[in-house]
Amino acid sequence: MTAYSEDHIALAAEYALGTLDADERAQVETMMAVDRDFGALVQSWEFRLGALNQMVGSVEPRPEIWDRIKTAIGHGEPQAPLLLPDASPPTVVASPGSAPTVVADNSNVVQLSARVKRWRNIASFTTAIAAALVAMLSIQVYQPDLLPDGLRPKPRTQVVEVKAPAVPTAAAAAQYVALLQKDSNSPAFILTVDAATKNFTVRKVGATTEPGKSYELWIVSDKLQRPRSLGVIGGNEFTARPVLSAYDPDIVNKATYAVTVEPEGGSPTGVATGPIVFTGKLIETVPSSTR
């Protein structure tokens, strides 16, 4: 991009501010038409200063204000153009019998004054921009709702990962199974026992119930005085009971389980009355995870 003098930069800034007179604006617009880089310089100033327009809402003036302006223009007299002396070297005037007089050229002084005025305007406006930006940043931090939608800071979303404390996994309990059968070729029931809860489930496999009779399950151990009833096996495919919780684990795991045929509803005396038709012992099928 072309390097411009301070005067050109000041002209571009004042054009963006709208503080130039008609002749100066025409000069800038002519330069923009023939010099693309200068046009880009003006656009950069307009971009910097345009943010202030978003901070100030438009205000419709009252109708009488325009009437006052027209009245003031009508009473005012046109201003005579300012004629600057041509740039020329100092003139020496000598008259007979007197010392020579030097007449100084003031054109450079006038140009310097105009330049100082121009940069003073830009400096003042730049200070105003800085103050406005500080005010806008303060509003964005403390009162963002007062700003237009386009200037409000976007809400920041912070993702916080909360790790739940690790829950210790309960140890898997061992599982035991017994085939209750007459022989290895004719399983009648499958007995499953959970070592943790001591609940058991009996699944009917090949047994058939006689009319007016019930199958009853018993636990038999040399550590018990006599066989103990674990209840009647129901007519459905599965029968589940929690009664083994009353027994020591060593008894449960090593006992023999027997099925007798009893009157419908089970033995009325709590002692086996019918023949033992199926027996079996538990074997461990799923080991405990604590081992």
C-alpha positions as CSV (number, residue, x, y, z in Angstrom):
1,M,0.0,0.0,0.0
2,T,1.2,3.5,-0.8
3,A,2.8,5.4,2.1
4,Y,0.9,8.7,2.7
5,S,2.0,11.9,4.4
6,E,0.5,13.1,7.7
7,D,-1.7,15.6,5.8
8,H,-3.2,12.8,3.6
9,I,-3.9,10.6,6.7
10,A,-5.5,13.6,8.5
11,L,-7.7,14.3,5.4
12,A,-8.9,10.7,5.4
13,A,-9.7,10.8,9.1
14,E,-11.5,14.1,8.9
15,Y,-13.5,12.9,5.9
16,A,-14.6,9.9,7.9
17,L,-15.5,12.3,10.8
18,G,-17.4,14.6,8.5
19,T,-15.6,17.7,9.6
20,L,-14.3,18.9,6.2
21,D,-15.8,21.7,4.2
22,A,-17.2,21.2,0.7
23,D,-14.0,21.9,-1.2
24,E,-11.9,19.6,1.0
25,R,-14.5,16.8,0.7
26,A,-14.5,17.2,-3.1
27,Q,-10.7,16.9,-3.0
28,V,-10.8,13.7,-0.9
29,E,-13.5,12.2,-3.1
30,T,-11.4,13.0,-6.2
31,M,-8.4,11.3,-4.7
32,M,-10.5,8.3,-3.7
33,A,-11.7,8.0,-7.3
34,V,-8.2,7.9,-8.8
35,D,-6.3,6.2,-6.0
36,R,-7.6,2.9,-4.6
37,D,-5.1,2.8,-1.8
38,F,-6.3,6.2,-0.6
39,G,-9.9,5.0,-0.8
40,A,-8.9,2.0,1.4
41,L,-7.3,4.4,3.9
42,V,-10.6,6.4,4.2
43,Q,-12.5,3.1,4.6
44,S,-10.2,2.0,7.4
45,W,-10.9,5.2,9.3
46,E,-14.7,4.8,8.7
47,F,-14.4,1.3,10.1
48,R,-12.6,2.4,13.2
49,L,-15.0,5.3,13.9
50,G,-18.1,3.4,12.8
51,A,-18.3,1.5,16.1
52,L,-19.4,4.7,17.8
53,N,-22.6,4.8,15.7
54,Q,-23.6,1.5,17.3
55,M,-23.2,3.0,20.8
56,V,-25.5,6.0,20.1
57,G,-29.1,5.6,19.3
58,S,-30.7,7.8,16.6
59,V,-32.7,10.8,17.7
60,E,-35.3,12.4,15.5
61,P,-34.9,16.2,15.8
62,R,-38.0,18.4,16.4
63,P,-39.5,20.0,13.2
64,E,-38.9,23.5,14.6
65,I,-35.1,22.9,14.6
66,W,-35.0,22.8,10.8
67,D,-37.0,26.0,10.7
68,R,-34.5,27.7,12.9
69,I,-31.6,26.5,10.7
70,K,-33.3,27.9,7.6
71,T,-34.0,31.2,9.3
72,A,-30.4,31.5,10.5
73,I,-29.1,30.7,7.0
74,G,-31.4,33.3,5.5
75,H,-30.2,36.1,7.8
76,G,-26.5,35.2,7.5
77,E,-24.4,36.7,4.9
78,P,-22.1,34.6,2.7
79,Q,-18.6,34.4,4.0
80,A,-15.9,35.7,1.9
81,P,-13.4,33.1,0.8
82,L,-10.1,33.1,2.6
83,L,-7.4,34.1,0.2
84,L,-3.9,33.0,1.1
85,P,-0.9,34.8,-0.2
86,D,1.2,33.1,-2.8
87,A,4.3,31.3,-1.6
88,S,7.1,33.6,-2.5
89,P,10.4,34.7,-0.9
90,P,10.5,37.7,1.4
91,T,10.3,41.1,-0.4
92,V,12.8,43.8,0.3
93,V,11.4,47.3,0.0
94,A,13.9,50.2,-0.1
95,S,13.1,53.9,-0.2
96,P,15.6,56.7,-0.8
97,G,17.2,57.9,2.4
98,S,15.9,55.0,4.6
99,A,16.9,51.5,5.6
100,P,15.5,48.5,3.6
101,T,12.3,46.9,4.9
102,V,11.7,43.1,4.7
103,V,8.1,42.0,4.0
104,A,7.7,38.3,5.2
105,D,5.6,35.7,3.4
106,N,2.9,34.3,5.8
107,S,1.7,31.4,3.6
108,N,3.8,28.8,5.5
109,V,2.4,30.1,8.8
110,V,-1.1,29.7,7.6
111,Q,-0.5,26.2,6.3
112,L,1.1,25.2,9.6
113,S,-1.8,26.5,11.6
114,A,-4.3,24.6,9.4
115,R,-2.2,21.4,9.9
116,V,-2.1,21.9,13.7
117,K,-5.8,22.5,13.8
118,R,-6.5,19.4,11.8
119,W,-4.3,17.1,14.0
120,R,-5.7,18.8,17.1
121,N,-9.3,17.8,15.9
122,I,-8.1,14.2,15.2
123,A,-6.4,14.0,18.6
124,S,-9.5,15.2,20.4
125,F,-11.7,12.8,18.6
126,T,-9.2,9.9,19.2
127,T,-9.4,10.7,22.9
128,A,-13.1,10.6,22.8
129,I,-13.0,7.3,21.0
130,A,-10.7,5.9,23.7
131,A,-13.0,7.1,26.5
132,A,-16.0,5.7,24.7
133,L,-14.3,2.3,24.3
134,V,-13.4,2.2,28.0
135,A,-17.0,3.0,28.9
136,M,-18.3,0.3,26.5
137,L,-15.9,-2.3,28.0
138,S,-17.0,-1.4,31.5
139,I,-20.7,-1.8,30.5
140,Q,-19.9,-5.2,28.8
141,V,-18.4,-6.4,32.1
142,Y,-20.8,-5.0,34.6
143,Q,-24.1,-4.2,32.8
144,P,-24.1,-6.1,29.5
145,D,-27.9,-5.8,29.2
146,L,-27.7,-2.1,28.5
147,L,-25.8,-2.7,25.2
148,P,-27.4,-3.5,21.8
149,D,-27.6,-7.2,20.9
150,G,-24.7,-6.9,18.5
151,L,-22.3,-5.6,21.2
152,R,-23.3,-7.8,24.0
153,P,-20.6,-10.3,25.0
154,K,-21.4,-13.9,24.1
155,P,-22.1,-16.0,27.2
156,R,-19.3,-18.3,28.1
157,T,-20.1,-21.9,28.8
158,Q,-17.7,-23.6,31.1
159,V,-17.9,-27.4,31.1
160,V,-17.1,-28.8,34.5
161,E,-16.4,-32.5,34.8
162,V,-17.4,-33.9,38.1
163,K,-16.1,-37.4,38.7
164,A,-18.1,-39.5,41.0
165,P,-16.2,-41.5,43.5
166,A,-15.6,-45.0,42.4
167,V,-18.1,-47.4,43.9
168,P,-16.5,-50.6,44.9
169,T,-17.8,-53.5,42.9
170,A,-19.5,-56.1,45.0
171,A,-17.8,-59.5,44.9
172,A,-19.6,-62.0,42.7
173,A,-21.0,-64.8,44.8
174,A,-20.4,-68.4,44.0
175,Q,-23.1,-70.4,42.4
176,Y,-23.9,-74.1,43.1
177,V,-26.0,-76.6,41.2
178,A,-27.3,-80.1,42.0
179,L,-29.0,-82.5,39.6
180,L,-31.8,-84.3,41.5
181,Q,-32.3,-87.6,39.8
182,K,-32.7,-91.4,40.2
183,D,-29.7,-92.1,38.0
184,S,-27.5,-90.2,35.5
185,N,-29.8,-90.8,32.6
186,S,-33.0,-89.5,34.2
187,P,-32.7,-86.0,35.8
188,A,-35.9,-84.9,37.4
189,F,-35.1,-81.4,38.9
190,I,-32.2,-78.9,38.8
191,L,-31.4,-77.2,42.1
192,T,-29.5,-73.9,42.0
193,V,-28.2,-72.2,45.1
194,D,-26.7,-68.6,45.4
195,A,-23.9,-68.7,48.0
196,A,-24.4,-65.0,49.0
197,T,-28.2,-64.9,49.6
198,K,-28.6,-68.7,50.1
199,N,-31.7,-68.5,48.0
200,F,-32.4,-71.6,45.9
201,T,-34.4,-72.3,42.8
202,V,-35.8,-75.7,41.7
203,R,-36.4,-76.2,38.0
204,K,-38.6,-79.1,36.9
205,V,-36.9,-81.0,34.1
206,G,-38.2,-84.5,33.8
207,A,-40.4,-85.2,36.8
208,T,-44.2,-85.8,36.5
209,T,-46.6,-85.1,39.4
210,E,-48.9,-87.9,40.4
211,P,-52.6,-86.9,41.1
212,G,-53.2,-86.1,44.8
213,K,-49.5,-86.1,45.5
214,S,-46.8,-83.5,45.9
215,Y,-43.0,-83.5,45.6
216,E,-41.2,-82.2,48.8
217,L,-37.6,-81.1,49.0
218,W,-35.4,-82.1,52.0
219,I,-31.8,-81.2,53.2
220,V,-29.9,-84.2,54.7
221,S,-26.7,-83.7,56.7
222,D,-24.8,-85.6,59.4
223,K,-24.7,-82.2,61.2
224,L,-28.5,-82.2,61.5
225,Q,-30.4,-84.6,63.8
226,R,-32.8,-85.4,61.0
227,P,-33.7,-84.4,57.5
228,R,-35.2,-80.9,57.3
229,S,-38.0,-79.9,54.9
230,L,-37.3,-77.1,52.4
231,G,-40.9,-77.0,51.3
232,V,-43.1,-78.4,48.6
233,I,-41.9,-78.1,45.0
234,G,-44.7,-76.3,43.1
235,G,-46.4,-77.4,40.0
236,N,-44.8,-74.6,37.9
237,E,-41.6,-75.0,36.0
238,F,-39.6,-72.9,38.6
239,T,-39.9,-72.9,42.4
240,A,-37.9,-70.3,44.4
241,R,-37.4,-70.2,48.2
242,P,-35.1,-68.3,50.6
243,V,-35.2,-70.9,53.5
244,L,-31.5,-72.0,53.2
245,S,-30.5,-68.7,55.0
246,A,-31.1,-70.4,58.3
247,Y,-28.3,-72.9,57.7
248,D,-24.5,-72.7,58.0
249,P,-22.8,-72.4,54.6
250,D,-20.8,-75.6,55.3
251,I,-24.0,-77.5,55.8
252,V,-25.6,-76.0,52.7
253,N,-22.6,-76.8,50.4
254,K,-22.0,-80.4,51.6
255,A,-25.5,-81.6,52.3
256,T,-27.5,-84.1,50.2
257,Y,-30.8,-82.9,48.8
258,A,-33.6,-85.4,48.5
259,V,-37.1,-85.3,47.0
260,T,-39.9,-87.4,48.4
261,V,-43.5,-88.1,47.3
262,E,-45.9,-86.8,49.9
263,P,-49.6,-86.2,50.2
264,E,-50.8,-83.2,48.3
265,G,-49.5,-80.0,50.1
266,G,-46.6,-81.8,51.7
267,S,-45.9,-83.9,54.8
268,P,-48.4,-83.1,57.6
269,T,-45.9,-84.0,60.3
270,G,-42.7,-82.3,59.2
271,V,-41.1,-85.7,58.8
272,A,-40.7,-87.5,55.4
273,T,-43.5,-90.1,55.0
274,G,-43.1,-91.1,51.4
275,P,-40.3,-92.8,49.5
276,I,-37.2,-90.9,48.4
277,V,-37.4,-90.7,44.6
278,F,-34.6,-88.2,43.6
279,T,-31.3,-87.2,45.3
280,G,-28.3,-85.0,44.4
281,K,-25.4,-83.0,45.8
282,L,-24.3,-79.4,45.1
283,I,-21.3,-78.7,42.8
284,E,-19.8,-75.3,42.3
285,T,-20.5,-74.0,38.8
286,V,-19.4,-70.2,39.2
287,P,-16.6,-69.5,41.6
288,S,-16.6,-66.5,43.9
289,S,-14.7,-63.4,42.5
290,T,-12.9,-62.9,45.9
291,R,-10.7,-65.9,45.4
